[in-house]
């Protein structure tokens, strides 16, 4: 990963994790993951939260780029935006990459300078 | 999901243990390969601060709390990994533990580094909660775990 894209990823990671830090939103993501695209009516069924609350949470997730919606007849259908998770993966992978780079420099130091 | 809490790496260095130990335990030498300008010396219980020398993160100060030093064998400290957003106050967040372990190897030194405690960090905690919700996402997190534990 280039430095500029690494910086880009970091800048995007904070709102992503903020969006994930809520049980209701995690539950909505889980359902969209296991059941596929769903309407707000379906997402509110069998849950204690109101349609309005579901809508609010979906917009928070959409803002973080995790879900997207489209119009289908009279209803709005929500589904996962999987590319966003790829970015989260890259963010965590950076810590590992930084160690690899640092250890490479350590190797150079101890093997070349007695 | 095998592991989201730690990163462990083992490398072989073609250098004597005493040389590797100096590169790790001497704050000046550590700073040279880690790219941080540290002030002070590593000693159990001490806290060192230093400016990061990587051009991308030059605005940041790194803080290391030294835990243990056992000559030519073991060094450990705590810090906050990837605390790279200058607008964010990280001081209340938990730290990870970094450990270096040295042992003899044919023709050089075997070095293991272990960074653990990621599950206690806010981002990782959320990722973990995420994992508990649904199998489709578990697969994605599996990828993350595989990546960070490489």
Interface residues (C-beta under 8 A of the other chain):
Chain A: X3 X6 X7 X10 X13 X14 X17 X20 X21 X23 X26 X27 X29 X30 X31 X33 X34 X82 X85 X88 X89 X91 X92 X93 X94 X95 X96 X98 X99 X100 X102 X103 X105 X106 X107 X108 X109 X110 X111 X114
Chain B: X7 X9 X11 X13 X14 X15 X19 X20 X23 X24 X29 X32 X33 X34 X35 X56 X81 X82 X84 X85 X88 X109 X111 X113 X115 X118 X122 X123 X124 X126 X127 X129 X130 X133 X134 X135 X136 X137 X140 X143 X144 X147 X148 X149 X150
